[in-house]
Amino acid sequence: MAAVVVAAIAGGALRAHDLERTTVHLTLAADGAFTLRLAHDPAWLVLRLEGFAGAPGAASTTDPVLRDTRLREWAPLMLDRVVLWVDGQEIRAATADYTPPPATVPAGQFALAAYTLRGQMPSGAKTLRWYYGLVVDPYPLTVTLADGSETTEWVQGDAWSTALPLGGPFAPPSRWTRLWQYLALGYRHILPGGLDHILFVLGLFLLRAELRPVLVQVTTFTLAHSLTLALSLYGVVSLPARVVEPLIALSIVYVAIENLRTRTLTRWRIALVFLFGLLHGLGFAGVLTGLQLPRADFAVALLGFNLGVEAGQLTVIAAAAVLVGTWHRRPWYQARVVAPASLAIAVVGAYWAVQRLLAP
């Protein structure tokens, strides 16, 4: 537990997580020509590419015109950022173009910038392996063949994809395969990607390290965030990230400060945990809505992602219980464990709240 808090305090800009919102789509034509579309949050793109471009400080700009000018100038850098390994040899794209994010997007979606790379596959290409070293978070790689058949594989950050066949129609992935993919995405959104959610769950645990208080709070939190996650994915409710993210940070501050005042699980605490769960659900929804999933995938995505999130939360709680659970009856537990840990969590949450409120 202490390691998590220390990592939060020591971690660079003290950001909970920088959502990459990466989507990759490779389209092949009958003559072997390919089009590769790499979509990202434009601010994230600037942060990642400025080092390769030798332009430190570029990420500080808040001017979208200047940002898009730089990203357009950096388009050739993308030719070296991806690897298309086809039948044992690397195939390079010939051109790269930049498309700025649209001025308006549908509710619940994100304005993504895109690089479009074009090139030529060798005649009779049979298999493809893909590598994209720019990203860390899991992302969907969609490949569309000339016959119109399509497959999507979730690639785990800077890992290689599996070998994808290019010579015939794709067999659609099974429901179990898709469920597992979304479950892994949900788990990784908590561990290691969701430091703000980790600190919130630790705040719930620290109130009282006993089964009933922890179970009641986590169950309440789960019901609430599952509700808003589903409503957001289906377009029933939507709030901009600039509203949701600061409120999530403030929820962390509240539960941590309350831990300094009481060790009693009150009805008021349960009600607030439910309210905070609604907020965190809107935060979780940003992951799925940003992927622009086909509607047919909504149900399996909701189930798998929720299961992954719950598995991540339970892992955090289990780790906390192993570390300090045996001490919770000691007379010094509140002063030496709960108080310093809760104070540290509150400080980190307050920093995030200010940071997010001031973000452009």
C-alpha positions, 0 to 999 in steps of 0.5 A, spaced: 500 500 500 505 504 501 508 503 495 502 505 491 502 511 494 509 513 494 509 511 486 503 516 486 507 522 489 513 520 486 510 519 479 512 525 474 507 529 473 502 526 478 497 524 472 493 518 474 493 515 467 494 518 460 489 515 456 492 513 449 485 511 446 489 508 440 485 505 434 489 502 428 485 500 422 489 496 416 485 495 410 488 491 404 486 492 397 485 487 391 492 489 388 496 489 394 495 496 396 494 498 404 492 503 408 494 504 415 490 509 420 493 510 426 488 514 431 490 517 437 488 523 442 492 529 439 495 531 446 497 524 447 501 524 440 504 531 441 507 528 448 510 521 445 512 524 438 516 531 441 522 526 443 523 523 437 522 530 433 527 533 437 522 538 440 522 538 447 517 543 450 512 542 444 507 539 449 506 545 453 502 548 447 495 549 448 494 552 441 490 547 436 493 550 430 500 550 432 499 543 435 496 540 428 501 544 424 507 540 428 503 533 428 503 534 420 510 536 420 512 530 424 508 525 420 514 522 416 516 520 423 510 515 423 514 511 418 519 508 423 514 507 429 510 501 426 513 494 423 509 490 418 512 484 418 509 480 412 512 473 410 518 474 414 520 481 411 519 488 413 514 492 409 514 499 410 509 504 408 511 509 403 507 515 405 504 518 411 499 524 412 496 527 418 488 528 419 487 533 425 481 531 430 474 533 427 471 540 430 465 536 433 464 529 435 458 525 437 456 525 445 460 520 448 466 519 443 472 523 443 476 527 437 481 523 435 487 525 430 489 520 425 496 518 421 494 515 415 500 511 412 500 508 405 504 502 401 504 496 397 504 489 400 508 484 396 504 479 391 501 473 394 502 475 402 500 470 406 501 472 414 502 479 417 505 480 424 504 487 427 508 491 432 507 499 434 512 501 439 509 508 440 504 505 445 503 502 452 496 501 453 492 495 450 489 497 443 484 494 438 488 492 431 483 491 426 485 488 419 480 488 413 481 484 407 480 486 400 474 481 400 471 485 406 472 480 411 475 483 418 478 481 424 480 485 430 485 483 435 487 486 442 494 488 442 497 489 449 501 495 448 508 495 445 507 487 444 507 484 437 500 481 434 499 474 433 500 472 426 494 474 422 492 470 415 492 475 409 490 470 404 483 468 405 476 470 409 477 471 417 473 467 421 469 471 426 472 471 433 468 467 438 464 470 443 469 467 449 475 470 445 472 477 445 469 476 452 476 475 454 479 481 450 475 486 454 476 482 461 483 483 460 482 490 458 478 492 464 483 489 468 489 493 465 485 499 466 485 498 474 492 494 474 497 498 472 493 503 468 488 506 473 492 509 479 486 514 481 481 508 481 486 504 485 487 509 491 480 510 491 479 503 493 484 503 498 481 509 501 475 504 502 479 499 505 482 503 510 476 506 513 476 499 516 480 493 514 474 488 516 470 483 511 463 487 512 465 494 511 469 493 505 464 488 502 459 493 503 463 499 500 466 495 494 459 492 492 456 499 492 461 502 488 461 496 483 453 497 482 454 504 481 459 504 476 456 498 472 450 502 472 453 509 469 458 504 465 452 501 461 448 507 460 454 511 457 456 506 452 449 506 450 448 513 449 443 514 455 448 519 459 454 523 458 459 528 461 465 531 458 472 528 461 473 535 463 468 535 468 468 527 470 476 527 472 476 532 477 470 530 480 473 523 481 480 526 484 475 529 489 472 523 491 479 520 492 480 526 497 473 525 500 474 518 502 481 519 505 479 525 509 473 521 512 478 516 514 482 520 518 475 522 522 472 516 523 472 508 523 465 507 522 461 505 516 455 510 516 449 510 511 452 517 509 458 514 507 455 508 503 450 513 499 457 517 498 460 511 495 454 510 491 455 517 488 462 516 487 461 510 483 457 513 478 462 518 477 467 512 476 463 509 472 463 515 467 470 515 467 471 507 465 466 509 460 471 513 456 475 507 455 470 503 451 466 509 448 473 512 445 474 505 442 467 506 438 465 499 438 460 496 434 453 496 437 453 488 436 459 488 441 456 492 447 453 487 451 460 482 451 464 489 452 460 491 458 460 484 461 468 483 460 470 490 462 466 490 468 469 483 470 476 485 469 475 491 473 472 487 479 478 483 478 483 488 478 479 491 484 479 485 488 486 484 487 488 491 490 484 489 496 487 482 497 494 485 496 492 491 502 489 485 506 495 481 506 500 487 507 496 490 513 490 486 514 493 482 520 494 489 524 488 492 524 486 490 531 493 493 534 492 499 538 497 503 533 494 501 527 490 508 526 495 512 527 501 509 524 497 506 518 490 509 516 492 516 518 499 517 514 496 513 508 489 516 508 493 523 508 498 521 502 492 519 498 488 525 500 494 530 498 495 526 491 487 526 490 487 534 491 493 535 486 490 531 481 483 535 482 487 542 481 491 539 475 485 536 472 481 543 473 487 547 470 488 542 464 486 546 457 
